[in-house]
Amino acid sequence: MNPETKLQNEIMVKMSELGCIPMRRNVGLFYTQNMIPIHIGTEGEPDIEIICPNGKVLWYEIKTKKGVTRDKQDRFHNELRKLGHLVFVVRSVEQAEQIYNTYVGQTT
């Protein structure tokens, strides 16, 4: 498993523990059993959509410490922000939790 996928899984577990519903956003070209190509998702959309208590939604683009976003990701993220969405590049479980606490708050 690559480091970004591992981090993404750890963040999804943490968000679940905080009472959220994290949803992995698969994007790309996939093939059916009959080798028919299917395009899924929108290129550039964040890796995880996190449905939180109190009606909040967070969007997390997961990157390792040295990872950088691509131009299509930057453009898509900016469009979401223009619509009032909370979009973040997240590099650790701790950062993911800090963002949650800042924008959603403690809901215990």
The first five atom37 places (N, CA, C, CB, O) and aatype in JSON, in Angstrom:
{
  "aatype": [12, 2, 14, 6, 16, 11, 10, 5, 2, 6, 9, 12, 19, 11, 12, 15, 6, 10, 7, 4, 9, 14, 12, 1, 1, 2, 19, 7, 10, 13, 18, 16, 5, 2, 12, 9, 14, 9, 8, 9, 7, 16, 6, 7, 6, 14, 3, 9, 6, 9, 9, 4, 14, 2, 7, 11, 19, 10, 17, 18, 6, 9, 11, 16, 11, 11, 7, 19, 16, 1, 3, 11, 5, 3, 1, 13, 8, 2, 6, 10, 1, 11, 10, 7, 8, 10, 19, 13, 19, 19, 1, 15, 19, 6, 5, 0, 6, 5, 9, 18, 2, 16, 18, 19, 7, 5, 16, 16],
  "atom_mask": [
    [1, 1, 1, 1, 1],
    [1, 1, 1, 1, 1],
    [1, 1, 1, 1, 1],
    [1, 1, 1, 1, 1],
    [1, 1, 1, 1, 1],
    [1, 1, 1, 1, 1],
    [1, 1, 1, 1, 1],
    [1, 1, 1, 1, 1],
    [1, 1, 1, 1, 1],
    [1, 1, 1, 1, 1],
    [1, 1, 1, 1, 1],
    [1, 1, 1, 1, 1],
    [1, 1, 1, 1, 1],
    [1, 1, 1, 1, 1],
    [1, 1, 1, 1, 1],
    [1, 1, 1, 1, 1],
    [1, 1, 1, 1, 1],
    [1, 1, 1, 1, 1],
    [1, 1, 1, 0, 1],
    [1, 1, 1, 1, 1],
    [1, 1, 1, 1, 1],
    [1, 1, 1, 1, 1],
    [1, 1, 1, 1, 1],
    [1, 1, 1, 1, 1],
    [1, 1, 1, 1, 1],
    [1, 1, 1, 1, 1],
    [1, 1, 1, 1, 1],
    [1, 1, 1, 0, 1],
    [1, 1, 1, 1, 1],
    [1, 1, 1, 1, 1],
    [1, 1, 1, 1, 1],
    [1, 1, 1, 1, 1],
    [1, 1, 1, 1, 1],
    [1, 1, 1, 1, 1],
    [1, 1, 1, 1, 1],
    [1, 1, 1, 1, 1],
    [1, 1, 1, 1, 1],
    [1, 1, 1, 1, 1],
    [1, 1, 1, 1, 1],
    [1, 1, 1, 1, 1],
    [1, 1, 1, 0, 1],
    [1, 1, 1, 1, 1],
    [1, 1, 1, 1, 1],
    [1, 1, 1, 0, 1],
    [1, 1, 1, 1, 1],
    [1, 1, 1, 1, 1],
    [1, 1, 1, 1, 1],
    [1, 1, 1, 1, 1],
    [1, 1, 1, 1, 1],
    [1, 1, 1, 1, 1],
    [1, 1, 1, 1, 1],
    [1, 1, 1, 1, 1],
    [1, 1, 1, 1, 1],
    [1, 1, 1, 1, 1],
    [1, 1, 1, 0, 1],
    [1, 1, 1, 1, 1],
    [1, 1, 1, 1, 1],
    [1, 1, 1, 1, 1],
    [1, 1, 1, 1, 1],
    [1, 1, 1, 1, 1],
    [1, 1, 1, 1, 1],
    [1, 1, 1, 1, 1],
    [1, 1, 1, 1, 1],
    [1, 1, 1, 1, 1],
    [1, 1, 1, 1, 1],
    [1, 1, 1, 1, 1],
    [1, 1, 1, 0, 1],
    [1, 1, 1, 1, 1],
    [1, 1, 1, 1, 1],
    [1, 1, 1, 1, 1],
    [1, 1, 1, 1, 1],
    [1, 1, 1, 1, 1],
    [1, 1, 1, 1, 1],
    [1, 1, 1, 1, 1],
    [1, 1, 1, 1, 1],
    [1, 1, 1, 1, 1],
    [1, 1, 1, 1, 1],
    [1, 1, 1, 1, 1],
    [1, 1, 1, 1, 1],
    [1, 1, 1, 1, 1],
    [1, 1, 1, 1, 1],
    [1, 1, 1, 1, 1],
    [1, 1, 1, 1, 1],
    [1, 1, 1, 0, 1],
    [1, 1, 1, 1, 1],
    [1, 1, 1, 1, 1],
    [1, 1, 1, 1, 1],
    [1, 1, 1, 1, 1],
    [1, 1, 1, 1, 1],
    [1, 1, 1, 1, 1],
    [1, 1, 1, 1, 1],
    [1, 1, 1, 1, 1],
    [1, 1, 1, 1, 1],
    [1, 1, 1, 1, 1],
    [1, 1, 1, 1, 1],
    [1, 1, 1, 1, 1],
    [1, 1, 1, 1, 1],
    [1, 1, 1, 1, 1],
    [1, 1, 1, 1, 1],
    [1, 1, 1, 1, 1],
    [1, 1, 1, 1, 1],
    [1, 1, 1, 1, 1],
    [1, 1, 1, 1, 1],
    [1, 1, 1, 1, 1],
    [1, 1, 1, 0, 1],
    [1, 1, 1, 1, 1],
    [1, 1, 1, 1, 1],
    [1, 1, 1, 1, 1]
  ],
  "atom_positions": [
    [[0.86, -1.18, 0.0], [0.0, 0.0, 0.0], [0.9, 1.24, 0.0], [-0.97, 0.0, 1.23], [1.85, 1.33, 0.78]],
    [[0.58, 2.19, -0.88], [1.43, 3.38, -0.93], [1.15, 4.28, 0.27], [1.21, 4.15, -2.24], [0.08, 4.19, 0.87]],
    [[2.1, 5.15, 0.63], [1.96, 5.98, 1.84], [0.73, 6.87, 1.84], [3.19, 6.84, 2.0], [0.13, 7.1, 2.89]],
    [[0.35, 7.39, 0.68], [-0.82, 8.26, 0.61], [-2.11, 7.48, 0.9], [-0.91, 8.93, -0.78], [-2.99, 7.98, 1.6]],
    [[-2.21, 6.29, 0.38], [-3.38, 5.44, 0.63], [-3.45, 5.05, 2.1], [-3.34, 4.17, -0.25], [-4.53, 5.06, 2.7]],
    [[-2.32, 4.72, 2.69], [-2.27, 4.38, 4.1], [-2.76, 5.55, 4.96], [-0.84, 3.96, 4.51], [-3.57, 5.38, 5.87]],
    [[-2.25, 6.75, 4.66], [-2.66, 7.95, 5.39], [-4.15, 8.21, 5.2], [-1.84, 9.18, 4.93], [-4.85, 8.54, 6.15]],
    [[-4.62, 8.06, 3.99], [-6.04, 8.26, 3.71], [-6.91, 7.32, 4.55], [-6.32, 8.05, 2.21], [-7.91, 7.75, 5.12]],
    [[-6.53, 6.06, 4.61], [-7.29, 5.09, 5.41], [-7.29, 5.46, 6.89], [-6.72, 3.7, 5.22], [-8.32, 5.35, 7.56]],
    [[-6.14, 5.89, 7.4], [-6.04, 6.28, 8.81], [-6.92, 7.49, 9.09], [-4.57, 6.59, 9.19], [-7.57, 7.56, 10.14]],
    [[-6.96, 8.44, 8.17], [-7.8, 9.63, 8.33], [-9.28, 9.25, 8.3], [-7.5, 10.67, 7.24], [-10.08, 9.78, 9.07]],
    [[-9.65, 8.34, 7.42], [-11.04, 7.91, 7.35], [-11.47, 7.22, 8.65], [-11.24, 6.96, 6.17], [-12.6, 7.41, 9.11]],
    [[-10.59, 6.43, 9.24], [-10.9, 5.8, 10.53], [-11.09, 6.87, 11.6], [-9.76, 4.82, 10.94], [-12.06, 6.8, 12.36]],
    [[-10.2, 7.84, 11.67], [-10.29, 8.91, 12.69], [-11.59, 9.69, 12.51], [-9.08, 9.87, 12.59], [-12.27, 9.98, 13.49]],
    [[-11.94, 10.03, 11.28], [-13.17, 10.8, 11.05], [-14.4, 9.98, 11.46], [-13.28, 11.21, 9.56], [-15.36, 10.53, 11.99]],
    [[-14.36, 8.67, 11.23], [-15.45, 7.79, 11.68], [-15.56, 7.81, 13.19], [-15.24, 6.35, 11.18], [-16.66, 7.86, 13.74]],
    [[-14.42, 7.76, 13.87], [-14.4, 7.79, 15.33], [-14.98, 9.1, 15.87], [-12.97, 7.61, 15.86], [-15.52, 9.13, 16.98]],
    [[-14.88, 10.17, 15.08], [-15.41, 11.47, 15.49], [-16.9, 11.63, 15.15], [-14.61, 12.59, 14.83], [-17.48, 12.69, 15.36]],
    [[-17.51, 10.57, 14.62], [-18.93, 10.6, 14.33], [-19.27, 11.05, 12.92], [0.0, 0.0, 0.0], [-20.43, 11.36, 12.63]],
    [[-18.29, 11.09, 12.04], [-18.51, 11.51, 10.65], [-18.69, 10.29, 9.74], [-17.34, 12.37, 10.15], [-18.44, 9.15, 10.13]],
    [[-19.13, 10.58, 8.54], [-19.21, 9.56, 7.5], [-18.22, 9.97, 6.4], [-20.67, 9.42, 6.92], [-18.53, 10.83, 5.58]],
    [[-17.03, 9.36, 6.38], [-16.07, 9.68, 5.33], [-16.37, 8.86, 4.07], [-14.62, 9.42, 5.81], [-16.64, 7.66, 4.15]],
    [[-16.33, 9.52, 2.94], [-16.63, 8.85, 1.68], [-15.47, 9.03, 0.72], [-17.94, 9.39, 1.05], [-15.11, 10.15, 0.36]],
    [[-14.88, 7.92, 0.31], [-13.77, 7.94, -0.64], [-14.29, 8.3, -2.01], [-13.05, 6.57, -0.67], [-15.28, 7.74, -2.48]],
    [[-13.61, 9.23, -2.66], [-14.02, 9.67, -3.99], [-13.1, 9.03, -5.02], [-13.97, 11.22, -4.1], [-11.98, 9.5, -5.23]],
    [[-13.56, 7.97, -5.67], [-12.76, 7.32, -6.71], [-12.9, 8.08, -8.01], [-13.19, 5.84, -6.89], [-14.01, 8.41, -8.44]],
    [[-11.77, 8.34, -8.64], [-11.75, 9.07, -9.9], [-10.8, 8.36, -10.85], [-11.33, 10.55, -9.7], [-9.72, 7.93, -10.44]],
    [[-11.2, 8.23, -12.1], [-10.28, 7.66, -13.07], [-10.96, 6.77, -14.08], [0.0, 0.0, 0.0], [-12.19, 6.73, -14.19]],
    [[-10.14, 6.05, -14.79], [-10.61, 5.13, -15.81], [-10.56, 3.71, -15.26], [-9.76, 5.24, -17.1], [-9.52, 3.26, -14.78]],
    [[-11.7, 3.02, -15.32], [-11.81, 1.66, -14.83], [-12.37, 0.8, -15.95], [-12.69, 1.59, -13.56], [-12.93, 1.32, -16.92]],
    [[-12.24, -0.5, -15.81], [-12.72, -1.41, -16.84], [-13.67, -2.45, -16.24], [-11.54, -2.11, -17.53], [-13.46, -2.95, -15.13]],
    [[-14.71, -2.76, -17.0], [-15.64, -3.81, -16.59], [-14.99, -5.16, -16.84], [-17.01, -3.69, -17.34], [-13.89, -5.23, -17.4]],
    [[-15.67, -6.24, -16.44], [-15.17, -7.59, -16.7], [-14.98, -7.85, -18.19], [-16.11, -8.63, -16.11], [-14.14, -8.65, -18.59]],
    [[-15.77, -7.16, -19.0], [-15.69, -7.32, -20.46], [-14.72, -6.32, -21.09], [-17.07, -7.16, -21.08], [-14.69, -6.15, -22.31]],
    [[-13.92, -5.65, -20.24], [-12.92, -4.68, -20.68], [-13.53, -3.45, -21.35], [-11.96, -5.34, -21.63], [-12.92, -2.85, -22.24]],
    [[-14.71, -3.08, -20.92], [-15.34, -1.85, -21.39], [-14.87, -0.72, -20.47], [-16.92, -1.96, -21.41], [-15.05, -0.81, -19.26]],
    [[-14.27, 0.33, -21.03], [-13.77, 1.42, -20.18], [-14.91, 2.28, -19.63], [-12.8, 2.3, -20.96], [-15.87, 2.59, -20.33]],
    [[-14.79, 2.65, -18.36], [-15.76, 3.5, -17.69], [-15.0, 4.6, -16.96], [-16.66, 2.68, -16.69], [-14.08, 4.33, -16.2]],
    [[-15.39, 5.85, -17.21], [-14.81, 6.97, -16.49], [-15.66, 7.25, -15.26], [-14.71, 8.24, -17.4], [-16.88, 7.39, -15.36]],
    [[-15.02, 7.34, -14.1], [-15.74, 7.56, -12.85], [-15.23, 8.85, -12.21], [-15.56, 6.35, -11.89], [-14.03, 9.12, -12.2]],
    [[-16.15, 9.64, -11.66], [-15.79, 10.84, -10.93], [-15.39, 11.98, -11.83], [0.0, 0.0, 0.0], [-15.46, 11.9, -13.06]],
    [[-14.96, 13.06, -11.2], [-14.51, 14.26, -11.88], [-13.05, 14.49, -11.55], [-15.36, 15.5, -11.49], [-12.68, 14.56, -10.38]],
    [[-12.23, 14.6, -12.57], [-10.8, 14.77, -12.35], [-10.55, 16.02, -11.51], [-10.03, 14.85, -13.69], [-11.06, 17.1, -11.83]],
    [[-9.77, 15.88, -10.46], [-9.42, 17.0, -9.6], [-10.19, 17.06, -8.31], [0.0, 0.0, 0.0], [-9.82, 17.82, -7.4]],
    [[-11.28, 16.28, -8.19], [-12.05, 16.35, -6.95], [-11.24, 15.79, -5.78], [-13.38, 15.6, -7.09], [-10.42, 14.89, -5.98]],
    [[-11.47, 16.3, -4.57], [-10.72, 15.84, -3.4], [-10.91, 14.35, -3.14], [-11.13, 16.63, -2.17], [-11.9, 13.75, -3.57]],
    [[-9.95, 13.76, -2.42], [-9.95, 12.32, -2.14], [-11.1, 11.87, -1.26], [-8.67, 11.93, -1.51], [-11.69, 10.81, -1.49]],
    [[-11.42, 12.67, -0.24], [-12.43, 12.25, 0.74], [-13.45, 13.37, 0.96], [-11.77, 11.85, 2.08], [-13.08, 14.53, 1.17]],
    [[-14.72, 13.01, 0.9], [-15.81, 13.89, 1.31], [-16.22, 13.41, 2.69], [-17.02, 13.88, 0.28], [-16.53, 12.23, 2.87]],
    [[-16.24, 14.31, 3.68], [-16.52, 13.91, 5.05], [-17.82, 14.59, 5.49], [-15.34, 14.28, 6.01], [-17.87, 15.81, 5.66]],
    [[-18.84, 13.78, 5.67], [-20.13, 14.3, 6.14], [-20.07, 14.28, 7.67], [-21.35, 13.44, 5.59], [-19.92, 13.23, 8.29]],
    [[-20.2, 15.46, 8.25], [-20.0, 15.64, 9.69], [-21.31, 15.96, 10.4], [-18.97, 16.75, 9.95], [-22.31, 16.32, 9.77]],
    [[-21.29, 15.83, 11.73], [-22.46, 16.27, 12.51], [-22.76, 17.75, 12.26], [-22.22, 16.02, 14.01], [-21.9, 18.49, 11.79]],
    [[-23.95, 18.16, 12.58], [-24.4, 19.55, 12.46], [-24.48, 20.02, 11.01], [-23.47, 20.45, 13.23], [-24.47, 21.22, 10.75]],
    [[-24.56, 19.08, 10.06], [-24.73, 19.46, 8.67], [-23.5, 19.97, 7.96], [0.0, 0.0, 0.0], [-23.61, 20.48, 6.85]],
    [[-22.35, 19.84, 8.56], [-21.1, 20.3, 7.95], [-20.53, 19.23, 7.02], [-20.06, 20.68, 9.03], [-20.71, 18.03, 7.25]],
    [[-19.84, 19.68, 5.99], [-19.12, 18.78, 5.09], [-17.71, 19.32, 4.91], [-19.85, 18.65, 3.71], [-17.52, 20.5, 4.63]],
    [[-16.73, 18.44, 5.07], [-15.33, 18.79, 4.84], [-14.85, 17.99, 3.63], [-14.44, 18.49, 6.1], [-15.26, 16.85, 3.43]],
    [[-13.98, 18.59, 2.83], [-13.36, 17.91, 1.7], [-11.86, 17.87, 1.97], [-13.67, 18.63, 0.35], [-11.23, 18.9, 2.18]],
    [[-11.29, 16.66, 1.96], [-9.86, 16.49, 2.24], [-9.15, 15.93, 1.01], [-9.65, 15.56, 3.45], [-9.51, 14.87, 0.49]],
    [[-8.15, 16.65, 0.56], [-7.21, 16.15, -0.44], [-6.03, 15.61, 0.35], [-6.78, 17.27, -1.48], [-5.36, 16.37, 1.05]],
    [[-5.76, 14.33, 0.25], [-4.71, 13.7, 1.07], [-3.39, 13.71, 0.3], [-5.11, 12.24, 1.45], [-3.31, 13.26, -0.84]],
    [[-2.38, 14.24, 0.96], [-1.03, 14.27, 0.39], [-0.02, 13.92, 1.47], [-0.71, 15.67, -0.23], [-0.21, 14.24, 2.65]],
    [[1.05, 13.26, 1.06], [2.16, 13.03, 1.99], [2.86, 14.36, 2.23], [3.17, 11.95, 1.43], [2.53, 15.37, 1.6]],
    [[3.82, 14.37, 3.12], [4.52, 15.62, 3.47], [5.11, 16.32, 2.26], [5.61, 15.34, 4.48], [5.17, 17.55, 2.21]],
    [[5.57, 15.55, 1.27], [6.19, 16.14, 0.08], [5.25, 16.18, -1.13], [7.44, 15.36, -0.28], [5.62, 16.7, -2.18]],
    [[4.06, 15.64, -0.98], [3.13, 15.59, -2.1], [2.62, 16.96, -2.48], [0.0, 0.0, 0.0], [2.46, 17.83, -1.62]],
    [[2.36, 17.16, -3.76], [1.84, 18.44, -4.25], [0.57, 18.18, -5.06], [2.91, 19.18, -5.12], [0.4, 17.12, -5.65]],
    [[-0.3, 19.16, -5.06], [-1.53, 19.05, -5.83], [-1.25, 19.36, -7.3], [-2.62, 20.0, -5.27], [-0.34, 20.12, -7.63]],
    [[-2.05, 18.75, -8.16], [-1.96, 19.01, -9.6], [-2.84, 20.21, -9.95], [-2.38, 17.74, -10.42], [-3.72, 20.6, -9.18]],
    [[-2.61, 20.77, -11.12], [-3.38, 21.94, -11.56], [-4.88, 21.67, -11.57], [-2.92, 22.38, -12.95], [-5.67, 22.51, -11.13]],
    [[-5.28, 20.49, -12.07], [-6.72, 20.16, -12.12], [-7.31, 20.08, -10.72], [-6.94, 18.84, -12.87], [-8.46, 20.44, -10.5]],
    [[-6.51, 19.6, -9.77], [-6.98, 19.54, -8.38], [-7.15, 20.95, -7.84], [-6.0, 18.73, -7.5], [-8.16, 21.27, -7.21]],
    [[-6.16, 21.8, -8.07], [-6.23, 23.18, -7.58], [-7.46, 23.89, -8.14], [-4.95, 23.96, -7.96], [-8.16, 24.6, -7.41]],
    [[-7.73, 23.71, -9.42], [-8.88, 24.37, -10.05], [-10.19, 23.85, -9.46], [-8.87, 24.14, -11.58], [-11.09, 24.64, -9.14]],
    [[-10.31, 22.54, -9.31], [-11.54, 21.97, -8.76], [-11.74, 22.42, -7.31], [-11.51, 20.42, -8.83], [-12.85, 22.79, -6.92]],
    [[-10.68, 22.4, -6.53], [-10.76, 22.81, -5.13], [-11.2, 24.28, -5.03], [-9.39, 22.62, -4.42], [-12.02, 24.63, -4.19]],
    [[-10.65, 25.12, -5.9], [-11.03, 26.54, -5.88], [-12.49, 26.73, -6.25], [-10.14, 27.33, -6.84], [-13.16, 27.61, -5.7]],
    [[-13.0, 25.94, -7.18], [-14.43, 26.02, -7.53], [-15.3, 25.63, -6.35], [-14.75, 25.12, -8.75], [-16.31, 26.27, -6.08]],
    [[-14.91, 24.57, -5.62], [-15.66, 24.19, -4.42], [-15.63, 25.32, -3.39], [-15.08, 22.9, -3.81], [-16.65, 25.62, -2.77]],
    [[-14.47, 25.94, -3.21], [-14.36, 27.04, -2.24], [-15.24, 28.22, -2.63], [-12.89, 27.5, -2.12], [-15.85, 28.85, -1.77]],
    [[-15.32, 28.52, -3.93], [-16.19, 29.61, -4.4], [-17.64, 29.35, -4.03], [-16.06, 29.79, -5.92], [-18.41, 30.28, -3.82]],
    [[-18.01, 28.07, -3.96], [-19.38, 27.69, -3.59], [-19.57, 27.6, -2.07], [-19.73, 26.36, -4.23], [-20.63, 27.22, -1.6]],
    [[-18.53, 27.96, -1.32], [-18.63, 27.97, 0.13], [-18.23, 26.69, 0.83], [0.0, 0.0, 0.0], [-18.45, 26.55, 2.03]],
    [[-17.63, 25.73, 0.09], [-17.22, 24.47, 0.7], [-15.87, 24.61, 1.41], [-17.13, 23.38, -0.36], [-15.06, 25.46, 1.07]],
    [[-15.67, 23.75, 2.39], [-14.42, 23.72, 3.17], [-13.53, 22.63, 2.6], [-14.71, 23.45, 4.69], [-13.79, 21.44, 2.78]],
    [[-12.46, 23.04, 1.9], [-11.56, 22.13, 1.2], [-10.15, 22.32, 1.74], [-11.6, 22.37, -0.34], [-9.67, 23.44, 1.85]],
    [[-9.49, 21.21, 2.08], [-8.17, 21.27, 2.69], [-7.24, 20.22, 2.1], [-8.27, 21.09, 4.2], [-7.68, 19.11, 1.77]],
    [[-5.97, 20.57, 1.98], [-4.93, 19.58, 1.7], [-4.46, 19.11, 3.07], [-3.74, 20.18, 0.81], [-3.99, 19.9, 3.88]],
    [[-4.58, 17.8, 3.31], [-4.3, 17.24, 4.63], [-3.11, 16.3, 4.53], [-5.54, 16.5, 5.19], [-3.05, 15.45, 3.64]],
    [[-2.16, 16.45, 5.47], [-0.92, 15.69, 5.43], [-0.7, 14.79, 6.65], [0.23, 16.64, 5.31], [0.33, 14.12, 6.74]],
    [[-1.67, 14.77, 7.57], [-1.53, 13.91, 8.75], [-2.9, 13.71, 9.39], [-0.53, 14.51, 9.77], [-3.83, 14.49, 9.18]],
    [[-3.0, 12.66, 10.19], [-4.23, 12.4, 10.94], [-4.47, 13.54, 11.92], [-4.15, 11.03, 11.7], [-5.61, 13.97, 12.12]],
    [[-3.41, 14.02, 12.53], [-3.53, 15.11, 13.51], [-4.09, 16.37, 12.85], [-2.17, 15.41, 14.15], [-4.94, 17.04, 13.42]],
    [[-3.61, 16.69, 11.66], [-4.11, 17.85, 10.94], [-5.58, 17.68, 10.58], [-3.28, 18.1, 9.67], [-6.36, 18.62, 10.7]],
    [[-5.96, 16.48, 10.15], [-7.36, 16.19, 9.82], [-8.25, 16.43, 11.04], [-7.52, 14.74, 9.32], [-9.32, 17.03, 10.93]],
    [[-7.8, 15.95, 12.19], [-8.59, 16.14, 13.41], [-8.63, 17.6, 13.83], [-8.01, 15.28, 14.55], [-9.67, 18.08, 14.29]],
    [[-7.53, 18.31, 13.67], [-7.49, 19.74, 14.02], [-8.47, 20.53, 13.15], [-6.05, 20.29, 13.85], [-9.18, 21.4, 13.65]],
    [[-8.51, 20.24, 11.87], [-9.45, 20.91, 10.97], [-10.88, 20.62, 11.41], [-9.22, 20.46, 9.49], [-11.72, 21.52, 11.48]],
    [[-11.15, 19.35, 11.71], [-12.49, 18.98, 12.19], [-12.85, 19.79, 13.43], [-12.55, 17.48, 12.5], [-13.94, 20.37, 13.5]],
    [[-11.96, 19.83, 14.41], [-12.25, 20.55, 15.66], [-12.46, 22.04, 15.42], [-11.11, 20.35, 16.65], [-13.27, 22.67, 16.11]],
    [[-11.74, 22.62, 14.47], [-11.86, 24.04, 14.17], [-13.18, 24.38, 13.47], [-10.7, 24.48, 13.3], [-13.83, 25.37, 13.82]],
    [[-13.58, 23.59, 12.5], [-14.73, 23.93, 11.68], [-16.03, 23.24, 12.06], [-14.43, 23.63, 10.28], [-17.11, 23.75, 11.76]],
    [[-15.95, 22.1, 12.72], [-17.15, 21.37, 13.12], [-17.34, 21.48, 14.62], [-17.06, 19.9, 12.7], [-18.47, 21.65, 15.09]],
    [[-16.26, 21.39, 15.37], [-16.31, 21.5, 16.82], [-16.56, 20.17, 17.49], [0.0, 0.0, 0.0], [-16.87, 19.18, 16.84]],
    [[-16.42, 20.16, 18.75], [-16.66, 18.97, 19.55], [-18.15, 18.72, 19.62], [-16.06, 19.11, 20.95], [-18.92, 19.61, 19.98]],
    [[-18.56, 17.5, 19.28], [-19.99, 17.18, 19.3], [-20.3, 16.02, 20.24], [-20.48, 16.85, 17.88], [-21.24, 15.26, 20.01]],
    [[-19.5, 15.88, 21.27], [-19.71, 14.75, 22.19], [-20.91, 14.92, 23.06], [-18.51, 14.55, 23.05], [-21.21, 14.06, 23.88]]
  ]
}
